[in-house]
Each structure stands twice: as structure tokens, then as C-alpha cells.
Amino acid sequence: MASKKTLPKLKTDPKIKYKPPGCIDATRLGIQKKHMKDTPYILVAAIDFGTTFSGYAFSTQYEYKRSPLKVSNMNWTAASGNLLSLKTSTCILFKPDGSFHSFGFDAEDKYADLLDQQKHQSWYFFRRFKMSLYEQDITRTMKISDQNGRDMLAMNVFSSSIRFLKEHLLAKCQERGTEVLMSDIRWVLTMPAIWSDKAKQFMRECAEKAGIPGPQLVMSLEAEAAALYCKYLPVSDMTVGKAGNISIFKPGAKYMVLDVGGGTVDITVHQVEDGLQLKEIHMANGGDWGGTMVDTEFEKLLVNLLGHDVFEKFKRENVSDLLELQRSFETKKRCIHSSSDSKITFTLPCSLLDIFEEINPGKSVEDRVATSKDYANNLTWKSDKLRIKSDIAKTLFEPSVRKIIDHVKELLQKPEVADIDAIILVGGFAECPILHNELSTTFQNKRLVIPNQAGLAVLIGAVINGHELEAVTERISRLTYGVGASVPFVLGLHDPRLMVLGEDGMPLCANAFCTHVRVGNAVPVGLRGESQRYKVVSRDQKTLPVRLFTTKDTNPMYVLEEGVESIGELIVEMPDTTRGLDRGVDVVLTFGGAEIEVAAFDMHTQKETNAYFNFLG
């Protein structure tokens, strides 16, 4: 068998649309009704698990029907810094034996106490760990490192975080007199649309491990949830750009959602349909250009001022002060305006100066700044106060803002996106005035819409999504999905190296890519593919695995081509072996939702059997 690297892709007539016999035909697809739609519930509970901040909200059916925006949530308070927030910090602390201790601001404050007492070495403290699921190989056994470089199973870290938020939410329901059974709750968990299928399955399994029943769990794509929030928001509660104060949620209108969070920027483009349902008209996209890039630039500034050895020692030996500095900067960076000519003042930990003087005896930070060619005329440092001219402060935002602006420019070159009416800016980083100004200036012919509570748009929208499972009618596939199959060999079309003989002696082409959905295709939510039959190959076989492949190519021929990736298996359980080799299942894949769905039916009885995806190995 030729290897993946040496197997060339055959040159075929571009006018011929090749489709191996037996593969899915897009014209023969139907719509499958979601089981959850018909399942009764009393309350929707949403968890927004973010890179920097996380939170929850909930509402009953009665509250939703009266006012979709009427939700209950939590006010979180950080003991240090006197920070009041509608979300809490995405931090988690485990005891030395690996058991859960605390989450959020409480975890930060407890860890700071441990640091002051020098008792932190054996504890596990994780901060901003969500990005460990972005564009990397994800498995159930993968580990992530804590603040001290100690490893723990990522699934334990994530599931413990979700469990805390779930239990805190249930306690809040009880406190407010909304007592319901777990079976009465429809749970919603948010995630970026640009995440891989592996990351989505990882989060689903973590939620189930945290005690959320799988059949009651909805995955809500963050930018879509934000759009649902804005759909119900009065125009008076939005900050709008120069193009005027006009509602954009009317049939036929097109808009782009920029969900700019701490870690990722998630972008979707929708068209409003009759009934105010939403249709995606360009595939979800984005990147890791969120607000934490600004934090990184601020750290680089301090490194340039003080030296790499000074800042690394500070981070290593004064973690409590580092946490306080990061928390302070998180608040300060939301107040830096691009039009301001004044200086911005940052209060820095005294320990940072102490370490500088320890490593640089006889020198002062003031002297170092005064002699710096880059900073002498742009900032001053006296005692624990660092004062920076606004022009320098604005450079901290440049890498992130430039990535976002350039990407939006590229999107607006596409014909299906060019005529959008507005850009909706949501997410925690949406509060950044510099980003507002750059978007308004660069895209003057587009209405910029910013909800007053932009940082809560995803959370509240996720609750609405739980009540409105069919709010989005159509999405654009980000990849081509298919399975490997052996198909009748066609001379002159198939690669001779892949020819094998079937049981009947007829030549077959092995490793053909049998396409289910193509990249860039509009896929109605609940799109049900034509059933495919798969049979066992041994008499005592109790599971039937079918490998699933993806590629960015629109028309792949083989699963061995460059760019084709095996993302995992579809597993069908077949515990009854009495029929021997005369056993098989008819498998139906359903696309268009936040996750791929699968159903399998016994080939003889058509009774549904247990089937699931295994993307995590």
C-alpha cells in the first residue's frame, strides 16, 4: 500500500464531480427531528465557561415567555481588589491530594494566602486553562500544567470546574425558591464555534462527568448565543456607530457577530429569516487573538523595562503579587481610550522593585527608564507607580486589534459577506474602547452595534438558546466529512495501487473517501444523511468501528491524501453475536448542529442500537 505522502492525487476533469458509488448524495438528505425538542423541562441553566471569566445564568419557561432577557445570575466578589463581577475568574485550586478545594475568585484568594504562608508548593492551581483545548491533539488522558508546573489530568480540571458551577447554580436556584429536579433542567454549555470536534466531545464528556445528564445537555456556539441575546435587546440598550440607531434584526438583514473573549475571537455571519430565525451564510471562523494577548504585551513591556531575569524571578517567587497585578490590569485595560492624550497610571507590586534592586545593585528603575531610548520620554516610574503615555499604552493592544481588523477585512472581500448591514461586537474584550475606535474607523460603511452588557451577551444568549433549540436553521460546514470505503474500481479514474479484489472477485478501490458533507456547503440544522450499512467481519465481534475523516478539500477521492485527517471513530455496540457474520447496522449521521449526531439501526430488526463517537482515543 502506498503511503499517504507518496500517493499522488490523480488529475481528473474538473467538470466531472466525482462521487464514489454508495456515498451520500446531498440531494437525498432529509431533516431529522431533535429528540430534545419534545422533552419537557421547567428550567434552562446555562454555563459560560470562558478563558478569563466564567459564570452561569438560568430562567424558567414562564420567565422566558414573559421576557426572554429575564434571567437570574450571580454577583461574584473578589476579596482582594474589591472586584465585583457578574462572572468569576476561571481559576481552580486543588488540595495536595488532588481533591477539589475552590473555584474562581475564592481559588485565587486562597492560593494567595497559601503563597504568603509559603504552603503552596504541594497544591495545584490552574488559571486560564481553557485555551489548552485550542488547536492541539486532545485525548482523555492528556494532562495540563498548573501555575507551578505540576501536571493533572485535563479532564479532571475541566470537569471539576463545571461541577462547581453546576452545584453553585443549583444552590442559587434553591435560594431563590426555584426548586426543580435535575430531570426538569435543560442544561446549556457554551463553546467557540471554531473548536474542533475533539474539543467539543471533550467538553461534553467533562460535563457528563460533572453530573450533567448527556441527554439534557445542549452545546451552544458562543457567537450564535450572543446573536440571540442581541435579537431581543431593545435598540436603546445598544451603543451604535455612525450609521444610526436602527434595528438590524429584520427579515433579510445580514450581520457579522464578533465575539471577542479572553482567549479566542469567534466570528459568524448570519442572515435573518422570516420568523426572525437565523441562517449562517459563511462558515464560523476566528483565532486566538483575544484579550489575553494584551496581557502578554503588558508583561513584555515590564520585561523590557526590568529585564527578563527580574520578571521571571518575580513570577516564580511572588505569585500572590502577580495575581494581584493581573487582576488590576484586567480592570485598567478596559479604560484605555485611543483618543486620550493623558497618561495611564499602573500600581505595581513593591516586590517587583525589590527584585530589580536585588539583581541590579546600585541601580534604580527610575534611572533605567530615564536612559532608555524607547521609554525615556514616554513613561515614568516613581515608587510603585508606573505612568505611561497613552500612545505607548495603545501599543499593548496593537497585536490583538490588528489581527481582528485584518481578518474582518479579509472576510468582507467574500461576496456572501460583503453586503452585511452591521457588525455586532460582544464578549469580555468588546468593552475595549480602542477596539471600538478601530472598527468604527476602518469599517465606516458598516453599522457597529455594541450591547451595553457585551460581556454577558453569550451567557444570557445561551439561556435563550436553551429555550429556542431551533433558533438557527442552517450552518456552513467548516470541513468536508466522510468515511473510508471500498468502492467499485474505475479504470483510468482510480489509482492502481489501491485496487483490491472483493469476495466476489470484482476489483475494488480501497480507501476511497466517501463524503457525507462538503466544506462550505449550507447544511440545514438536523440534516440527516442517507443511511449507510456496515457489517461485521468476524463472528464474535461485539463492536463495529467506522473511522471518520475530515479535510478542507471540497472533493477528496481518498482518505490517504495530504490534508485528510482521521478525527476518530464511530462505535456501534453489537453485543448479540448469535447471527455470526450475518450482522450489521444502518448508520445515519446528522449534521448542521453544534455537534455531529449519530443513530444506528440493526439491519434485520431496524431496532436502534447504541452508537457514539470516539474522537478522543
C-alpha positions as CSV (number, residue, x, y, z in Angstrom):
1,M,0.0,0.0,0.0
2,A,1.4,3.4,-0.9
3,S,2.0,5.8,2.0
4,K,0.0,8.9,2.5
5,K,2.9,11.1,1.5
6,T,3.8,9.2,-1.7
7,L,0.3,8.7,-3.0
8,P,-0.3,11.5,-5.6
9,K,-3.7,12.9,-6.1
10,L,-5.0,12.0,-9.6
11,K,-5.7,14.7,-12.1
12,T,-9.3,14.5,-13.1
13,D,-11.6,16.5,-15.3
14,P,-12.7,19.5,-13.1
15,K,-16.1,19.4,-14.9
16,I,-16.7,15.9,-13.5
17,K,-18.0,15.8,-9.9
18,Y,-16.6,12.5,-8.7
19,K,-18.6,10.7,-6.1
20,P,-17.8,7.0,-5.3
21,P,-20.8,4.7,-5.6
22,G,-22.7,4.3,-2.4
23,C,-21.7,7.6,-0.9
24,I,-24.0,10.3,0.4
25,D,-25.8,12.3,-2.2
26,A,-26.6,15.8,-0.9
27,T,-29.8,15.9,-2.9
28,R,-31.1,12.9,-0.9
29,L,-30.8,14.3,2.6
30,G,-33.7,14.9,4.9
31,I,-34.3,16.6,8.2
32,Q,-34.2,14.7,11.5
33,K,-36.3,16.0,14.4
34,K,-34.3,16.6,17.5
35,H,-35.3,14.3,20.4
36,M,-34.6,17.1,22.9
37,K,-37.2,19.4,21.3
38,D,-40.0,17.3,22.6
39,T,-38.6,16.6,26.0
40,P,-40.5,18.5,28.7
41,Y,-38.4,20.8,31.0
42,I,-39.1,23.6,33.6
43,L,-35.8,25.5,33.7
44,V,-32.9,26.2,31.4
45,A,-29.5,26.5,33.1
46,A,-26.5,27.8,31.1
47,I,-22.8,27.7,32.0
48,D,-20.5,30.1,30.1
49,F,-17.0,28.6,30.5
50,G,-14.6,31.3,29.4
51,T,-10.8,31.7,29.2
52,T,-10.6,34.6,31.6
53,F,-14.0,34.6,33.3
54,S,-16.8,32.1,33.8
55,G,-20.4,32.3,35.0
56,Y,-23.9,30.9,34.9
57,A,-27.5,32.1,34.4
58,F,-30.9,30.4,34.3
59,S,-34.6,31.1,33.7
60,T,-37.8,29.1,33.8
61,Q,-40.1,28.6,30.8
62,Y,-42.6,31.0,32.5
63,E,-39.9,33.7,32.8
64,Y,-38.7,33.2,29.2
65,K,-42.2,33.5,27.8
66,R,-42.8,36.8,29.7
67,S,-39.3,38.2,28.8
68,P,-36.6,36.2,27.1
69,L,-33.9,38.5,28.6
70,K,-35.1,38.0,32.1
71,V,-32.5,35.6,33.6
72,S,-31.1,35.0,37.1
73,N,-27.3,35.0,37.6
74,M,-24.7,35.5,40.3
75,N,-22.7,38.5,41.5
76,W,-19.2,37.4,42.4
77,T,-16.8,39.3,44.7
78,A,-13.1,39.0,44.9
79,A,-11.8,39.5,48.5
80,S,-8.6,41.2,47.3
81,G,-9.0,44.1,44.9
82,N,-12.7,44.6,45.8
83,L,-13.7,43.5,42.3
84,L,-17.4,42.9,41.8
85,S,-18.3,41.0,38.7
86,L,-21.2,39.1,37.1
87,K,-18.7,36.4,36.3
88,T,-15.9,34.9,38.3
89,S,-12.3,34.2,37.4
90,T,-11.6,30.9,35.5
91,C,-9.3,29.6,38.2
92,I,-9.4,26.3,40.1
93,L,-7.5,25.1,43.2
94,F,-6.9,21.5,44.2
95,K,-5.6,20.3,47.5
96,P,-2.3,18.4,47.7
97,D,-4.1,15.0,47.5
98,G,-5.7,16.2,44.2
99,S,-9.2,16.8,45.6
100,F,-11.2,19.9,44.7
101,H,-10.9,23.0,47.0
102,S,-12.3,26.1,45.3
103,F,-13.0,27.8,42.0
104,G,-12.9,31.4,40.8
105,F,-12.1,34.4,42.9
106,D,-12.1,32.2,46.0
107,A,-9.4,30.0,44.4
108,E,-7.3,33.0,43.6
109,D,-7.6,34.4,47.2
110,K,-6.9,31.1,48.9
111,Y,-3.9,30.5,46.7
112,A,-2.6,34.0,47.5
113,D,-2.9,33.1,51.3
114,L,-1.0,29.9,50.7
115,L,1.7,31.8,48.9
116,D,2.0,34.3,51.8
117,Q,2.5,31.4,54.2
118,Q,4.8,29.5,51.8
119,K,2.5,26.5,51.8
120,H,1.5,26.5,48.2
121,Q,4.1,24.1,46.8
122,S,2.0,20.9,47.1
123,W,-1.3,22.5,46.0
124,Y,-2.5,22.6,42.3
125,F,-3.6,26.0,41.0
126,F,-4.8,26.3,37.4
127,R,-5.6,29.6,35.7
128,R,-6.9,30.4,32.2
129,F,-6.6,26.8,31.1
130,K,-9.4,26.7,28.6
131,M,-7.0,27.5,25.7
132,S,-5.4,24.1,26.2
133,L,-8.2,22.8,24.0
134,Y,-7.5,25.1,21.1
135,E,-5.8,23.5,18.1
136,Q,-4.0,20.7,19.7
137,D,-4.3,16.9,19.9
138,I,-6.9,16.3,22.6
139,T,-7.2,12.9,24.4
140,R,-8.9,11.7,27.6
141,T,-5.5,11.1,29.2
142,M,-4.0,14.5,28.3
143,K,-2.5,16.5,31.1
144,I,-2.1,20.2,31.7
145,S,0.4,22.1,33.9
146,D,-0.6,24.3,36.8
147,Q,1.0,27.5,38.0
148,N,3.9,25.6,39.5
149,G,4.4,23.3,36.5
150,R,2.7,20.3,38.2
151,D,0.6,18.1,35.9
152,M,-3.0,16.9,36.4
153,L,-5.5,15.2,34.0
154,A,-7.1,17.9,32.0
155,M,-10.5,16.1,32.2
156,N,-10.3,16.3,36.0
157,V,-9.6,20.0,35.9
158,F,-12.4,20.9,33.4
159,S,-15.0,18.5,35.0
160,S,-14.3,19.8,38.5
161,S,-14.8,23.4,37.2
162,I,-18.1,22.5,35.6
163,R,-19.2,20.6,38.6
164,F,-18.6,23.6,40.9
165,L,-20.6,25.9,38.6
166,K,-23.4,23.4,38.3
167,E,-23.7,22.9,42.0
168,H,-23.4,26.7,42.7
169,L,-26.2,27.2,40.2
170,L,-28.5,24.6,41.8
171,A,-27.8,26.2,45.2
172,K,-28.7,29.6,43.8
173,C,-32.0,28.2,42.4
174,Q,-32.9,26.8,45.8
175,E,-32.0,30.1,47.5
176,R,-34.4,32.0,45.1
177,G,-37.2,29.5,45.6
178,T,-36.8,27.8,42.2
179,E,-36.5,24.2,43.4
180,V,-36.5,21.8,40.5
181,L,-35.4,18.2,39.9
182,M,-32.4,17.5,37.8
183,S,-34.7,15.8,35.3
184,D,-36.6,19.1,34.9
185,I,-33.5,21.1,33.8
186,R,-32.2,21.6,30.3
187,W,-28.5,22.4,30.6
188,V,-26.5,24.6,28.1
189,L,-22.7,24.7,27.9
190,T,-21.1,27.4,25.7
191,M,-18.1,26.8,23.4
192,P,-16.4,28.6,20.5
193,A,-17.7,27.5,17.1
194,I,-14.1,27.3,15.8
195,W,-13.3,24.5,18.2
196,S,-12.6,21.0,16.8
197,D,-15.0,18.1,17.1
198,K,-12.5,16.6,19.6
199,A,-12.7,19.7,21.8
200,K,-16.5,19.6,21.7
201,Q,-16.6,16.0,22.7
202,F,-14.1,16.6,25.4
203,M,-16.3,19.3,27.0
204,R,-19.4,17.2,26.7
205,E,-17.7,14.3,28.5
206,C,-16.4,16.6,31.2
207,A,-20.0,18.0,31.7
208,E,-21.3,14.4,32.0
209,K,-18.5,13.6,34.4
210,A,-19.6,16.6,36.4
211,G,-23.1,15.2,36.8
212,I,-25.0,16.8,33.9
213,P,-27.0,14.1,32.1
214,G,-25.9,13.9,28.5
215,P,-29.5,13.7,27.0
216,Q,-30.3,17.0,28.8
217,L,-27.2,18.9,27.6
218,V,-27.2,21.4,24.7
219,M,-23.9,22.7,23.2
220,S,-24.4,26.4,22.4
221,L,-21.9,28.1,20.0
222,E,-20.8,31.3,21.6
223,A,-21.3,33.8,18.8
224,E,-24.7,32.4,18.0
225,A,-25.8,32.7,21.6
226,A,-24.7,36.3,21.5
227,A,-26.8,37.0,18.4
228,L,-29.8,35.6,20.2
229,Y,-29.3,38.0,23.1
230,C,-29.0,40.9,20.7
231,K,-32.1,39.8,18.8
232,Y,-34.2,40.6,21.9
233,L,-32.3,43.6,23.1
234,P,-34.1,47.0,22.7
235,V,-32.3,49.3,20.4
236,S,-32.0,51.8,23.3
237,D,-29.7,49.3,25.1
238,M,-27.2,49.2,22.4
239,T,-24.3,51.5,21.6
240,V,-24.3,52.0,17.9
241,G,-21.9,53.6,15.4
242,K,-22.2,56.4,13.0
243,A,-24.7,54.7,10.7
244,G,-27.7,55.3,13.0
245,N,-29.9,53.8,15.6
246,I,-31.8,51.2,13.6
247,S,-32.7,47.6,14.5
248,I,-30.8,45.1,12.4
249,F,-33.0,42.1,13.3
250,K,-35.5,42.1,10.5
251,P,-36.1,39.5,7.7
252,G,-33.4,39.7,5.1
253,A,-30.9,41.6,7.2
254,K,-27.3,40.3,7.3
255,Y,-24.8,40.9,10.1
256,M,-21.5,39.7,11.5
257,V,-21.0,38.7,15.1
258,L,-17.5,39.4,16.6
259,D,-17.3,37.5,19.8
260,V,-14.1,38.8,21.3
261,G,-13.3,36.9,24.5
262,G,-10.2,36.5,26.6
263,G,-8.7,33.7,24.6
264,T,-10.5,33.3,21.2
265,V,-12.2,35.6,18.7
266,D,-15.2,33.7,17.3
267,I,-16.8,35.1,14.1
268,T,-20.1,34.1,12.5
269,V,-22.2,35.8,9.7
270,H,-26.0,35.4,9.8
271,Q,-28.9,36.3,7.7
272,V,-32.3,36.9,9.5
273,E,-35.1,34.8,8.1
274,D,-38.9,35.1,8.3
275,G,-39.9,34.4,11.9
276,L,-36.6,36.0,13.0
277,Q,-34.7,32.7,12.8
278,L,-31.1,32.9,11.9
279,K,-29.2,31.3,9.0
280,E,-25.4,31.1,8.8
281,I,-24.1,32.4,5.5
282,H,-20.4,32.0,6.0
283,M,-18.6,29.3,8.0
284,A,-17.7,30.1,11.6
285,N,-14.1,31.3,11.8
286,G,-11.7,33.2,14.1
287,G,-8.5,32.7,16.0
288,D,-6.6,33.0,19.3
289,W,-6.5,36.8,19.3
290,G,-8.5,37.6,22.4
291,G,-7.9,39.9,25.3
292,T,-5.1,37.8,26.9
293,M,-2.9,38.9,24.0
294,V,-3.0,42.4,25.6
295,D,-1.9,40.9,29.0
296,T,1.0,39.3,27.2
297,E,2.1,42.6,25.7
298,F,2.0,44.3,29.1
299,E,4.2,41.5,30.5
300,K,6.6,42.1,27.6
301,L,6.7,45.8,28.5
302,L,7.7,45.0,32.1
303,V,10.3,42.6,30.9
304,N,11.8,45.2,28.6
305,L,11.9,47.7,31.4
306,L,13.2,45.5,34.2
307,G,14.9,42.6,32.4
308,H,13.9,39.1,31.8
309,D,15.6,37.7,34.9
310,V,13.9,40.1,37.2
311,F,10.4,39.4,35.9
312,E,10.9,35.7,35.8
313,K,12.0,35.7,39.4
314,F,9.0,37.9,40.3
315,K,6.6,35.4,38.6
316,R,8.3,32.5,40.3
317,E,8.6,33.8,43.9
318,N,5.8,36.4,44.2
319,V,2.8,34.6,42.7
320,S,0.4,36.4,45.1
321,D,1.6,39.8,43.8
322,L,1.5,38.5,40.2
323,L,-2.2,37.6,40.6
324,E,-3.0,41.0,42.1
325,L,-1.1,42.7,39.2
326,Q,-3.0,40.6,36.6
327,R,-6.4,41.3,38.3
328,S,-5.6,45.1,38.5
329,F,-4.5,45.2,34.8
330,E,-7.7,43.3,33.8
331,T,-9.7,46.2,35.2
332,K,-7.4,49.0,34.0
333,K,-7.2,47.8,30.3
334,R,-10.9,48.4,29.8
335,C,-10.4,52.1,30.4
336,I,-7.7,52.9,28.0
337,H,-9.1,55.1,25.2
338,S,-7.4,55.6,21.8
339,S,-8.3,59.3,21.8
340,S,-6.8,60.0,25.2
341,D,-3.7,62.1,25.4
342,S,-3.3,61.7,29.2
343,K,-1.0,59.2,30.9
344,I,-2.3,55.9,32.3
345,T,-1.1,55.0,35.8
346,F,-0.5,51.4,36.9
347,T,0.2,50.5,40.5
348,L,2.9,47.8,40.6
349,P,3.9,45.5,43.5
350,C,6.8,46.7,45.7
351,S,8.3,43.2,45.4
352,L,8.9,43.9,41.7
353,L,11.2,46.8,42.6
354,D,12.8,44.9,45.4
355,I,13.8,42.1,43.0
356,F,15.1,44.6,40.5
357,E,17.4,46.2,43.1
358,E,18.5,42.8,44.3
359,I,19.6,41.7,40.8
360,N,20.8,45.2,39.8
361,P,22.6,46.5,43.0
362,G,23.3,50.3,43.0
363,K,20.8,50.9,40.1
364,S,17.2,52.2,40.3
365,V,14.3,51.7,38.0
366,E,13.9,55.5,37.6
367,D,17.5,55.7,36.2
368,R,16.9,52.7,33.9
369,V,13.7,54.3,32.4
370,A,15.4,57.7,32.1
371,T,18.2,56.2,30.0
372,S,16.0,54.0,27.8
373,K,15.8,55.2,24.2
374,D,12.4,53.6,23.8
375,Y,10.7,54.7,27.0
376,A,12.6,57.8,28.4
377,N,10.0,60.3,27.0
378,N,7.0,58.1,27.2
379,L,6.7,56.8,30.7
380,T,7.8,57.5,34.3
381,W,8.3,55.1,37.2
382,K,8.2,56.5,40.7
383,S,7.9,54.4,43.8
384,D,5.2,51.8,42.9
385,K,3.6,53.9,40.2
386,L,4.2,53.4,36.5
387,R,2.8,56.2,34.3
388,I,2.6,55.5,30.6
389,K,1.7,57.9,27.8
390,S,-1.5,56.8,26.0
391,D,0.4,56.2,22.7
392,I,2.6,53.6,24.4
393,A,-0.4,52.1,26.3
394,K,-2.2,51.7,23.0
395,T,0.6,49.7,21.5
396,L,-0.2,46.9,24.0
397,F,-3.5,46.4,22.1
398,E,-1.9,46.5,18.6
399,P,-1.2,42.8,18.0
400,S,-4.7,41.7,19.0
401,V,-6.6,44.5,17.4
402,R,-4.6,44.3,14.2
403,K,-5.3,40.5,13.9
404,I,-9.1,41.2,14.3
405,I,-9.2,44.1,11.9
406,D,-7.2,42.3,9.2
407,H,-9.4,39.2,9.5
408,V,-12.6,41.2,9.2
409,K,-11.2,43.0,6.1
410,E,-10.5,39.6,4.6
411,L,-14.0,38.3,5.3
412,L,-15.6,41.4,3.8
413,Q,-13.9,40.6,0.5
414,K,-16.1,37.5,0.2
415,P,-19.3,38.1,-1.8
416,E,-21.6,36.4,0.7
417,V,-20.2,38.7,3.4
418,A,-19.6,42.0,1.6
419,D,-23.1,43.3,1.9
420,I,-23.7,42.8,5.6
421,D,-25.6,45.5,7.4
422,A,-23.8,45.6,10.7
423,I,-21.0,44.3,12.9
424,I,-22.1,43.2,16.4
425,L,-19.4,43.3,18.9
426,V,-19.8,41.1,22.1
427,G,-17.6,39.3,24.6
428,G,-15.4,40.5,27.5
429,F,-12.9,42.2,25.2
430,A,-15.7,44.0,23.5
431,E,-15.6,46.6,26.3
432,C,-12.2,47.8,24.9
433,P,-12.6,51.4,23.6
434,I,-9.5,51.0,21.3
435,L,-11.1,48.1,19.5
436,H,-14.4,50.1,19.2
437,N,-12.5,53.0,17.6
438,E,-10.5,50.8,15.2
439,L,-13.6,49.0,14.0
440,S,-15.6,52.3,13.6
441,T,-12.8,54.0,11.7
442,T,-11.9,51.1,9.4
443,F,-15.4,50.0,8.5
444,Q,-17.3,53.3,8.3
445,N,-19.9,51.9,6.0
446,K,-21.0,49.2,8.4
447,R,-23.1,49.8,11.5
448,L,-21.2,48.9,14.7
449,V,-23.6,47.5,17.3
450,I,-22.3,47.0,20.9
451,P,-24.7,45.8,23.6
452,N,-24.4,47.7,26.9
453,Q,-23.7,44.3,28.6
454,A,-21.5,43.0,25.9
455,G,-19.6,40.7,28.3
456,L,-22.9,39.0,29.3
457,A,-24.2,38.6,25.8
458,V,-23.0,35.0,25.4
459,L,-24.2,33.9,28.8
460,I,-27.7,35.3,28.5
461,G,-28.0,34.2,24.9
462,A,-27.1,30.7,25.9
463,V,-30.1,30.6,28.2
464,I,-32.3,31.8,25.3
465,N,-30.7,29.1,23.1
466,G,-31.8,26.5,25.6
467,H,-35.4,27.7,25.2
468,E,-35.1,28.1,21.4
469,L,-33.4,24.9,20.1
470,E,-34.3,25.8,16.5
471,A,-33.2,29.5,16.6
472,V,-30.5,28.7,14.0
473,T,-31.9,26.9,10.9
474,E,-28.7,26.5,8.8
475,R,-24.9,26.5,9.2
476,I,-22.0,26.3,6.8
477,S,-19.8,23.3,7.2
478,R,-16.2,24.2,8.2
479,L,-14.9,20.9,6.9
480,T,-15.6,18.0,4.5
481,Y,-16.7,14.9,6.5
482,G,-16.6,11.4,5.3
483,V,-15.7,7.8,5.9
484,G,-13.3,5.4,4.3
485,A,-14.8,2.8,2.0
486,S,-14.1,0.3,-0.7
487,V,-15.9,1.1,-4.0
488,P,-16.0,-0.5,-7.5
489,F,-12.7,0.2,-9.2
490,V,-13.0,2.5,-12.2
491,L,-10.1,2.1,-14.7
492,G,-8.5,5.5,-15.6
493,L,-10.0,7.1,-12.5
494,H,-8.7,5.3,-9.5
495,D,-5.1,4.8,-8.5
496,P,-4.0,1.2,-9.5
497,R,-2.1,1.0,-6.2
498,L,-5.3,1.0,-4.3
499,M,-7.0,-1.8,-6.3
500,V,-8.1,-4.9,-4.2
501,L,-10.3,-7.9,-5.0
502,G,-13.6,-8.3,-3.3
503,E,-15.1,-11.6,-2.0
504,D,-16.8,-12.0,-5.4
505,G,-13.6,-11.4,-7.3
506,M,-14.6,-8.0,-8.5
507,P,-11.9,-5.2,-8.4
508,L,-12.4,-2.6,-5.7
509,C,-10.7,0.7,-4.9
510,A,-9.8,0.7,-1.2
511,N,-9.5,3.8,1.0
512,A,-11.9,5.9,-1.1
513,F,-13.2,9.0,0.7
514,C,-17.0,8.6,1.0
515,T,-18.2,12.1,1.5
516,H,-21.1,13.0,3.8
517,V,-20.9,16.8,3.9
518,R,-18.6,19.1,2.0
519,V,-16.7,22.2,3.3
520,G,-18.5,25.4,2.5
521,N,-21.9,23.7,2.0
522,A,-25.0,25.1,3.6
523,V,-26.2,22.4,6.0
524,P,-29.7,22.7,7.5
525,V,-29.8,22.0,11.2
526,G,-30.7,18.4,11.7
527,L,-29.6,17.4,8.2
528,R,-29.9,13.6,8.1
529,G,-27.7,11.7,5.7
530,E,-28.7,8.6,3.8
531,S,-28.2,5.6,5.9
532,Q,-25.1,3.5,5.2
533,R,-24.9,-0.2,6.0
534,Y,-21.8,-1.6,7.8
535,K,-21.3,-5.3,8.6
536,V,-19.1,-7.2,11.0
537,V,-16.0,-9.0,9.7
538,S,-15.8,-11.6,12.5
539,R,-18.3,-13.9,14.2
540,D,-17.5,-12.8,17.8
541,Q,-17.2,-9.1,17.0
542,K,-19.1,-7.1,19.6
543,T,-18.4,-3.5,18.4
544,L,-18.3,-2.1,14.9
545,P,-15.9,0.8,14.5
546,V,-16.2,3.1,11.5
547,R,-13.4,5.7,11.0
548,L,-14.5,9.3,10.4
549,F,-12.3,11.6,8.3
550,T,-12.2,15.3,7.6
551,T,-10.4,17.6,5.2
552,K,-10.5,21.2,4.0
553,D,-10.6,19.9,0.4
554,T,-14.1,20.1,-1.3
555,N,-13.7,17.0,-3.4
556,P,-11.3,14.4,-1.8
557,M,-11.0,11.0,-3.5
558,Y,-9.0,9.1,-0.9
559,V,-8.6,9.1,2.8
560,L,-4.8,8.8,2.2
561,E,-4.5,12.2,0.7
562,E,-2.4,15.0,2.2
563,G,-4.7,17.1,4.4
564,V,-7.1,14.3,5.2
565,E,-7.2,13.7,9.0
566,S,-8.8,10.8,10.9
567,I,-10.6,12.5,13.7
568,G,-11.8,9.3,15.4
569,E,-14.2,6.5,15.2
570,L,-17.9,5.9,15.2
571,I,-18.5,3.0,17.5
572,V,-21.6,0.8,17.2
573,E,-22.2,-1.7,20.0
574,M,-23.3,-5.2,18.8
575,P,-23.3,-7.4,21.9
576,D,-25.6,-10.1,20.4
577,T,-23.3,-12.5,18.3
578,T,-25.9,-15.2,17.7
579,R,-26.1,-14.4,14.0
580,G,-22.4,-14.6,13.5
581,L,-21.3,-12.9,10.3
582,D,-24.9,-12.1,9.3
583,R,-24.9,-8.9,11.4
584,G,-24.8,-5.3,10.5
585,V,-26.2,-1.9,11.1
586,D,-27.7,1.0,9.1
587,V,-25.9,4.2,10.3
588,V,-27.3,7.7,9.9
589,L,-25.1,10.8,10.6
590,T,-26.8,14.1,11.3
591,F,-25.0,17.4,10.6
592,G,-25.8,21.1,11.0
593,G,-25.9,21.2,14.8
594,A,-23.3,22.3,17.2
595,E,-22.2,18.7,17.3
596,I,-22.4,15.8,14.8
597,E,-25.2,13.3,15.8
598,V,-25.3,9.6,15.1
599,A,-28.0,6.9,15.0
600,A,-27.6,3.2,14.2
601,F,-30.3,0.6,13.5
602,D,-30.0,-3.2,13.3
603,M,-30.1,-4.3,9.7
604,H,-32.6,-7.1,10.4
605,T,-35.0,-5.6,13.0
606,Q,-34.3,-1.8,12.5
607,K,-34.2,-1.5,16.2
608,E,-32.0,1.4,17.3
609,T,-28.7,0.3,18.9
610,N,-26.2,2.1,21.0
611,A,-23.8,4.2,18.8
612,Y,-21.4,7.0,19.7
613,F,-18.4,8.9,18.5
614,N,-14.9,8.4,19.9
615,F,-12.8,11.4,18.9
616,L,-10.6,11.3,22.0
617,G,-8.8,7.9,21.6
